[in-house]
Amino acid sequence: MVSTDINSSKLALVLHGVNDLRIESNGQSVPRPTESDLGPHDVLVAPQSVGICGTDIHFVTHGEVGPYKVQAPMVPGHETSAQVIAVGAEVNTLKPGDRVAVEVGIPCRRCALCRAGRYNLCPQQDFGSLPPCHGSLRPTGVYPEDFCYKIPDHMSYDEAACVEPLAVGVQAIKRGDVKLGDTVLITGAGPIGLMCMFVAKAAGATTVILTDIKDDRLQFAKTLGATLTINTSNEKVEKVLQKEGLIVDRSIDCTGNEVAIATCLDSTKPGGVVVVVGLGPANMTLPVTGAFTKELDLRGVFKYNDAYRPAINLIASGKVNVKPIITHHYDLKDSIEGFEVSKNGKDRNGKMAIKVMLHVGNAGQWQ
């Protein structure tokens, strides 16, 4: 193993239960990965920038997401950029000092789904920040070599941390089979909705419509390239589409909200595709008869599959600019405040929060 000590941070953010976040000394209540934990094809990394995701917030406020429950102290954070600090004996594509975007969901590689190339559906996948697996808001982590993607010199750690949510957008656009010239409806103008908008436009969609119930988010989406925005708290999507003469080819829900998904089903043309990214209640009442008679394809998205490299290329090439969505920065020692800002959707001065970025390491300038 080859290593270099670049990370002097000794702190970790640990979730102990509902609304019980604590900043601790590294290794105090959760394991501290070291070189001794490396397998021959593993790398030890020092996380640098880590974005706060809605899933992280839900674990803090509810202690669970779907079947995943916090039953022991857990480190949150999975939108991760890092610097390599040690490599296993048989690692040949990375070296200490390399800058990487980390895909934290590690499949078994052996089950039928993995062998079929759908590793995101692997029932044995370990995913950092989903209990019982620890996330990235600590000084070190161990990951397989092939799930750490080297980033170009001109890409910042902040941009690399945005590769994870952008990969969700890549997966959604692939699942939706968005084509050149398509009109795409996206419900939800939060970070994932914006990422889906970016990728849809990069894939050739010429009209991208975003809906939300918050005017500030819709105005922000407009500045980032949304063709049309609709506040669904006071406008009916179908009426606006009719007025504008728009026919929706593909719809993507990024809310998990029953009403929003129903809007997608009602608004999409016969023979179109509806993709559901947002995770909501286990049971919903939806207008499926109308969807079936229109022969709509209803498709789900769960994480992402082989989407990191395309996401990195989109950012590196300038096709997608993620910098504007990063609205707030906090060092790890102030990360509890960062979580509060992300949860509230604004800071104490009233500034809207889209993507809150936490800074863990000290490997260099992160902005």
C-alpha distance (Angstrom), angle and dihedral (degrees) to the residues before:
residue distance angle dihedral
M1 . . .
V2 3.79 . .
S3 3.79 121.9 .
T4 3.77 146.9 167.0
D5 3.79 126.6 -163.2
I6 3.80 107.0 -127.0
N7 3.78 102.3 142.0
S8 3.78 118.4 78.2
S9 3.80 95.2 169.2
K10 3.78 113.0 120.6
L11 3.78 99.3 -178.5
A12 3.80 134.2 99.7
L13 3.79 132.4 -175.7
V14 3.80 110.2 -131.1
L15 3.79 129.7 -171.5
H16 3.81 111.1 -148.0
G17 3.80 98.8 173.1
V18 3.80 143.7 -44.4
N19 3.81 108.9 -16.0
D20 3.80 89.6 -12.4
L21 3.81 107.3 122.6
R22 3.80 116.9 159.3
I23 3.79 133.9 -174.1
E24 3.78 106.5 -138.3
S25 3.75 141.3 173.5
N26 3.79 109.6 -89.0
G27 3.79 109.5 -88.5
Q28 3.80 94.9 13.8
S29 3.82 96.9 121.1
V30 3.82 102.7 -7.8
P31 3.83 131.0 51.4
R32 3.78 120.2 -84.8
P33 3.83 109.3 -140.2
T34 3.79 114.7 -138.7
E35 3.80 138.1 170.0
S36 3.78 89.3 -82.6
D37 3.82 88.3 68.3
L38 3.80 93.4 59.3
G39 3.78 121.3 112.3
P40 3.80 118.8 -156.3
H41 3.82 92.9 -90.0
D42 3.82 97.6 37.4
V43 3.77 132.4 101.6
L44 3.79 129.8 -152.2
V45 3.79 111.2 -137.9
A46 3.78 137.2 -172.1
P47 3.83 108.9 -139.0
Q48 3.80 113.0 -131.2
S49 3.82 112.4 174.6
V50 3.81 120.2 18.3
G51 3.79 122.7 -178.6
I52 3.80 122.0 -143.8
C53 3.80 111.9 -120.4
G54 3.79 129.5 -160.2
T55 3.80 87.9 -113.8
D56 3.81 90.0 58.9
I57 3.81 89.6 52.1
H58 3.81 92.1 48.9
F59 3.79 91.4 53.3
V60 3.79 89.6 52.1
T61 3.80 95.5 47.9
H62 3.82 99.3 36.9
G63 3.80 106.6 18.5
E64 3.78 91.0 -130.6
V65 3.78 145.2 55.2
G66 3.79 115.7 -160.4
P67 3.82 108.2 -50.2
Y68 3.82 93.3 -12.6
K69 3.81 115.2 97.4
V70 3.79 130.4 178.8
Q71 3.80 103.0 -122.0
A72 3.81 98.6 154.7
P73 3.81 135.9 23.3
M74 3.81 107.9 -62.7
V75 3.80 136.3 -174.9
P76 3.84 111.8 -131.9
G77 3.80 128.3 -152.3
H78 3.81 131.1 86.8
E79 3.83 107.3 169.0
T80 3.76 91.4 94.4
S81 3.77 142.7 177.2
A82 3.79 118.7 173.9
Q83 3.77 148.7 165.4
V84 3.79 120.9 -117.7
I85 3.80 112.4 -118.0
A86 3.82 102.1 170.1
V87 3.79 137.4 10.6
G88 3.79 134.7 -155.8
A89 3.79 121.9 -108.5
E90 3.82 94.9 -98.2
V91 3.82 99.5 40.4
N92 3.81 109.3 120.4
T93 3.82 106.3 162.8
L94 3.80 99.7 57.9
K95 3.78 136.3 44.2
P96 3.81 136.2 -173.7
G97 3.78 110.2 -71.9
D98 3.80 96.0 31.3
R99 3.80 115.9 134.0
V100 3.80 115.3 -131.6
A101 3.78 146.3 176.7
V102 3.80 107.4 -132.5
E103 3.80 123.8 -140.7
V104 3.79 100.1 -155.3
G105 3.82 98.9 -169.1
I106 3.80 107.6 93.4
P107 3.83 117.2 -171.5
C108 3.78 126.9 -156.6
R109 3.85 90.5 -113.3
R110 3.82 90.9 -148.8
C111 3.83 108.6 72.3
A112 3.82 123.8 94.6
L113 3.81 92.3 -100.3
C114 3.80 93.1 51.1
R115 3.78 91.0 46.9
A116 3.81 89.4 50.3
G117 3.79 89.9 55.2
R118 3.82 97.2 -107.0
Y119 3.78 97.9 111.1
N120 3.81 93.2 153.6
L121 3.81 87.0 72.8
C122 3.81 94.1 51.1
P123 3.83 106.8 134.9
Q124 3.80 89.9 -147.4
Q125 3.79 97.0 50.0
D126 3.81 116.4 138.1
F127 3.78 109.4 -145.2
G128 3.79 120.8 -170.6
S129 3.83 111.4 -117.9
L130 3.82 93.8 18.7
P131 3.83 107.7 105.2
P132 2.92 128.0 -69.6
C133 3.83 91.0 19.7
H134 3.79 119.6 81.0
G135 3.78 122.3 -126.7
S136 3.78 134.4 -141.8
L137 3.80 106.4 -83.5
R138 3.78 92.7 104.6
P139 3.80 134.0 75.4
T140 3.81 99.5 -94.1
G141 3.79 143.5 20.8
V142 3.80 137.5 177.6
Y143 3.81 121.6 -133.1
P144 3.82 137.2 161.7
E145 3.78 114.7 -89.5
D146 3.80 93.4 -118.3
F147 3.82 93.0 55.0
C148 3.81 92.1 57.8
Y149 3.80 110.2 79.7
K150 3.78 119.0 -159.2
I151 3.80 112.0 -128.4
P152 3.82 127.2 -148.8
D153 3.79 120.1 -99.2
H154 3.80 93.6 -109.5
M155 3.82 93.6 56.3
S156 3.81 114.7 93.2
Y157 3.79 125.1 -138.2
D158 3.81 88.6 -111.9
E159 3.79 91.6 55.7
A160 3.80 90.3 46.5
A161 3.81 90.5 53.3
C162 3.81 87.2 55.7
V163 3.81 90.3 58.9
E164 3.82 89.4 84.8
P165 3.83 97.6 58.7
L166 3.81 90.2 37.6
A167 3.82 87.7 55.3
V168 3.82 87.2 59.0
G169 3.80 87.2 55.5
V170 3.80 90.7 49.2
Q171 3.81 90.0 51.1
A172 3.81 91.8 48.6
I173 3.80 93.6 50.1
K174 3.82 91.2 46.8
R175 3.81 91.2 49.1
G176 3.80 90.0 47.3
D177 3.78 92.4 49.2
V178 3.80 90.8 -137.3
K179 3.79 110.5 -164.0
L180 3.80 138.2 -162.6
G181 3.77 111.0 -71.4
D182 3.80 95.7 13.9
T183 3.78 125.2 149.0
V184 3.80 109.2 -133.7
L185 3.80 128.0 -165.6
I186 3.82 116.3 -156.5
T187 3.79 119.8 -171.2
G188 3.80 112.3 -154.0
A189 3.81 123.6 38.2
G190 3.79 97.2 -149.9
P191 3.82 124.4 114.6
I192 3.82 95.4 -69.0
G193 3.78 92.9 45.0
L194 3.79 89.4 52.0
M195 3.81 91.2 48.0
C196 3.81 90.0 51.8
M197 3.81 88.8 50.1
F198 3.81 91.4 51.9
V199 3.80 93.2 50.5
A200 3.81 94.4 42.1
K201 3.80 90.3 55.5
A202 3.81 91.2 45.4
A203 3.83 88.5 51.1
G204 3.80 90.7 56.2
A205 3.80 105.4 -93.3
T206 3.80 106.7 152.0
T207 3.80 98.1 -165.9
V208 3.81 122.2 40.5
I209 3.80 118.7 179.3
L210 3.81 120.9 -166.2
T211 3.79 126.6 -164.5
D212 3.80 130.7 -166.9
I213 3.79 140.2 142.8
K214 3.81 94.6 -119.2
D215 3.79 119.3 80.7
D216 3.81 94.6 -157.6
R217 3.79 91.9 57.3
L218 3.79 91.6 47.2
Q219 3.79 92.0 49.1
F220 3.80 88.9 50.1
A221 3.82 91.0 49.6
K222 3.79 88.9 52.5
T223 3.81 91.1 55.7
L224 3.82 89.0 51.9
G225 3.79 94.9 53.8
A226 3.80 110.7 -79.6
T227 3.80 109.2 154.4
L228 3.79 93.6 -150.0
T229 3.80 134.0 2.2
I230 3.81 127.7 -158.2
N231 3.80 127.6 -165.7
T232 3.79 101.2 -146.2
S233 3.79 92.8 -163.2
N234 3.81 89.1 75.0
E235 3.82 106.8 13.1
K236 3.80 133.4 60.1
V237 3.78 111.1 -129.9
E238 3.81 94.0 -146.0
K239 3.82 92.0 53.2
V240 3.81 92.7 48.8
L241 3.80 91.4 48.9
Q242 3.79 90.7 49.7
K243 3.80 91.8 48.0
E244 3.83 91.6 49.5
G245 3.80 93.1 43.8
L246 3.80 92.6 -122.5
I247 3.81 126.8 154.1
V248 3.81 115.0 -161.6
D249 3.80 115.1 -136.4
R250 3.80 97.7 178.4
S251 3.81 132.5 16.7
I252 3.80 126.8 -162.6
D253 3.80 122.5 -168.0
C254 3.79 115.0 -154.2
T255 3.81 97.8 171.8
G256 3.80 108.4 64.3
N257 3.80 85.1 -138.8
E258 3.81 117.3 143.4
V259 3.81 94.0 -137.7
A260 3.80 92.6 48.4
I261 3.80 93.1 50.2
A262 3.80 89.7 48.2
T263 3.81 88.1 52.2
C264 3.79 89.7 54.5
L265 3.81 91.6 50.0
D266 3.81 92.5 47.9
S267 3.80 95.8 43.8
T268 3.80 101.7 46.4
K269 3.80 118.8 95.4
P270 3.83 121.8 -111.3
G271 3.79 109.3 -80.1
G272 3.79 91.6 20.9
V273 3.80 131.2 127.4
V274 3.81 130.3 -110.5
V275 3.82 117.2 -163.8
V276 3.80 121.0 -165.5
V277 3.80 114.8 -154.9
G278 3.80 100.6 156.8
L279 3.80 118.0 85.4
G280 3.79 113.4 -137.6
P281 3.82 137.1 155.1
A282 3.79 118.7 -23.4
N283 3.82 91.0 -119.4
M284 3.81 127.1 39.9
T285 3.79 138.9 170.6
L286 3.81 108.0 -125.7
P287 3.85 134.9 169.2
V288 3.78 93.5 -110.6
T289 3.81 98.0 151.6
G290 3.78 90.8 63.8
A291 3.80 89.4 44.9
F292 3.79 91.6 51.7
T293 3.80 94.1 48.1
K294 3.81 87.9 52.1
E295 3.82 88.7 50.1
L296 3.77 91.5 -126.9
D297 3.78 118.4 176.3
L298 3.82 109.3 -131.2
R299 3.81 110.4 -160.0
G300 3.77 132.9 178.9
V301 3.78 130.7 -143.6
F302 3.80 122.0 -147.3
K303 3.79 114.3 -178.5
Y304 3.83 109.2 -58.0
N305 3.77 142.1 -69.6
D306 3.81 124.3 -144.7
A307 3.81 88.9 -21.8
Y308 3.81 103.1 122.3
R309 3.78 97.9 81.9
P310 3.83 93.4 49.1
A311 3.82 89.5 47.1
I312 3.81 91.9 51.0
N313 3.81 90.7 47.8
L314 3.82 91.8 50.6
I315 3.80 91.3 54.2
A316 3.81 96.2 39.4
S317 3.80 92.7 50.2
G318 3.79 93.5 49.7
K319 3.82 92.5 -117.8
V320 3.80 87.3 120.6
N321 3.80 124.0 34.2
V322 3.81 110.3 -161.9
K323 3.79 96.4 170.6
P324 3.84 96.6 92.5
I325 3.80 93.5 58.4
I326 3.84 92.0 58.7
T327 3.79 98.5 89.8
H328 3.82 103.3 161.3
H329 3.82 138.9 35.5
Y330 3.82 128.9 -162.5
D331 3.77 132.8 172.1
L332 3.80 115.0 -125.9
K333 3.80 91.3 -103.4
D334 3.83 87.7 61.8
S335 3.79 95.9 39.4
I336 3.82 95.7 114.7
E337 3.80 88.1 62.9
G338 3.80 88.0 48.0
F339 3.79 89.9 55.8
E340 3.80 90.8 50.3
V341 3.80 91.4 51.8
S342 3.80 91.6 48.1
K343 3.81 91.7 47.9
N344 3.81 93.7 48.5
G345 3.79 94.4 43.6
K346 3.81 91.6 -130.1
D347 3.78 140.7 51.9
R348 3.80 129.1 -116.6
N349 3.80 89.8 -85.5
G350 3.77 91.9 54.7
K351 3.81 95.9 -107.2
M352 3.81 111.8 151.3
A353 3.80 115.0 -110.6
I354 3.80 118.3 -144.5
K355 3.80 106.4 154.8
V356 3.80 118.0 8.7
M357 3.81 112.2 -159.6
L358 3.80 122.8 -155.3
H359 3.80 121.1 -158.5
V360 3.77 116.8 -144.7
G361 3.78 109.3 165.2
N362 3.77 139.4 43.0
A363 3.79 102.7 -133.5
G364 3.78 93.1 125.5
Q365 3.76 144.6 -68.5
W366 3.78 110.0 -15.2
Q367 3.79 103.4 -171.5
